[in-house]
Amino acid sequence: MGKYMFHATYTGEGLVGLLKEGGSRRRAALTDTIEAMGGNVEGLYYAFGETDLYIICDLPDDATATAVSLNIAKAGALNMRATVLLTPETVDEAVKKQVPYRPPGA
């Protein structure tokens, strides 16, 4: 399972739905979607600022995360983007790998 953070911004149409249904019902709908794809929601938060909604969740793989993001965005209520989250242990593995890279001018 991979861990992802979805960043969502409501469209005008999405705000109408949010105002009609409320935050808790929208959380339930989004949680149902992620669980139906084999994942689970760790947290869902509304926010002030550039991003209206953050969802932190586990999903089986990148393809599933992409499918969730694309299909939610396709519905037209939310603009979505995703961030893959890494554990400290994954970073530990990464820093041990030898990468044959030569910077420009070296």
C-alpha positions as CSV (number, residue, x, y, z in Angstrom):
1,M,0.0,0.0,0.0
2,G,1.2,3.5,-0.8
3,K,0.3,6.6,1.2
4,Y,-1.0,9.6,-0.7
5,M,-2.2,13.1,0.0
6,F,-4.9,14.4,-2.3
7,H,-5.2,18.2,-2.6
8,A,-8.6,19.3,-3.8
9,T,-10.2,22.6,-4.7
10,Y,-13.9,22.9,-5.1
11,T,-15.4,24.2,-8.4
12,G,-18.5,26.4,-8.2
13,E,-20.6,23.3,-8.8
14,G,-18.8,21.5,-6.1
15,L,-19.4,24.3,-3.6
16,V,-23.1,24.2,-4.3
17,G,-23.0,20.5,-3.4
18,L,-20.9,21.0,-0.3
19,L,-23.3,23.8,0.9
20,K,-26.3,21.4,0.3
21,E,-24.8,18.3,1.9
22,G,-22.3,19.6,4.4
23,G,-18.8,18.5,5.2
24,S,-19.6,15.2,7.0
25,R,-21.6,13.8,4.2
26,R,-18.9,14.7,1.6
27,R,-16.3,13.0,3.9
28,A,-18.4,9.9,3.9
29,A,-18.8,9.9,0.1
30,L,-15.1,10.4,-0.4
31,T,-14.2,7.7,2.2
32,D,-16.6,5.3,0.5
33,T,-14.9,5.9,-2.8
34,I,-11.4,5.3,-1.5
35,E,-12.5,2.2,0.5
36,A,-14.2,0.8,-2.7
37,M,-10.8,1.0,-4.4
38,G,-9.1,-1.1,-1.7
39,G,-7.8,1.9,0.4
40,N,-8.5,3.6,3.7
41,V,-8.6,7.2,4.8
42,E,-6.2,8.3,7.5
43,G,-7.5,11.8,7.6
44,L,-9.7,14.3,5.7
45,Y,-9.4,18.0,6.4
46,Y,-11.0,21.1,5.1
47,A,-8.7,24.1,5.0
48,F,-8.6,27.9,4.4
49,G,-6.4,29.0,1.6
50,E,-5.5,27.8,-1.9
51,T,-6.6,24.2,-1.2
52,D,-10.0,23.5,0.1
53,L,-9.6,19.9,1.1
54,Y,-6.8,17.5,2.0
55,I,-7.2,13.7,2.1
56,I,-4.5,11.5,3.5
57,C,-5.0,7.9,2.6
58,D,-3.5,4.5,1.7
59,L,-4.2,3.0,-1.7
60,P,-2.9,-0.2,-3.2
61,D,-0.7,1.4,-5.9
62,D,0.0,4.5,-8.0
63,A,-2.4,3.3,-10.8
64,T,-5.2,3.1,-8.2
65,A,-4.4,6.6,-6.8
66,T,-4.4,8.0,-10.4
67,A,-7.7,6.4,-11.1
68,V,-9.3,7.8,-8.0
69,S,-7.9,11.3,-8.7
70,L,-8.9,11.3,-12.4
71,N,-12.4,10.0,-11.7
72,I,-13.2,12.4,-8.9
73,A,-11.9,15.3,-11.0
74,K,-13.9,14.0,-14.0
75,A,-17.1,14.5,-12.1
76,G,-16.5,18.2,-12.1
77,A,-17.0,19.1,-8.4
78,L,-13.3,19.1,-7.4
79,N,-10.0,19.9,-9.1
80,M,-7.6,17.2,-7.8
81,R,-3.9,16.7,-7.5
82,A,-2.0,14.0,-5.6
83,T,1.3,13.8,-3.7
84,V,3.0,10.5,-3.0
85,L,4.0,10.4,0.7
86,L,7.2,8.6,1.7
87,T,8.1,7.1,5.0
88,P,11.4,7.9,6.7
89,E,12.4,4.3,6.0
90,T,11.8,4.7,2.3
91,V,14.1,7.8,2.3
92,D,16.7,5.7,4.2
93,E,16.6,3.2,1.4
94,A,16.8,5.9,-1.2
95,V,19.9,7.6,0.2
96,K,21.8,4.2,0.2
97,K,21.3,3.8,-3.6
98,Q,24.2,4.8,-5.8
99,V,23.1,7.0,-8.7
100,P,25.4,7.5,-11.7
101,Y,24.7,11.1,-12.3
102,R,27.1,13.8,-13.7
103,P,26.0,17.4,-13.2
104,P,26.4,19.8,-16.1
105,G,30.0,21.1,-16.5
106,A,31.5,18.5,-14.2
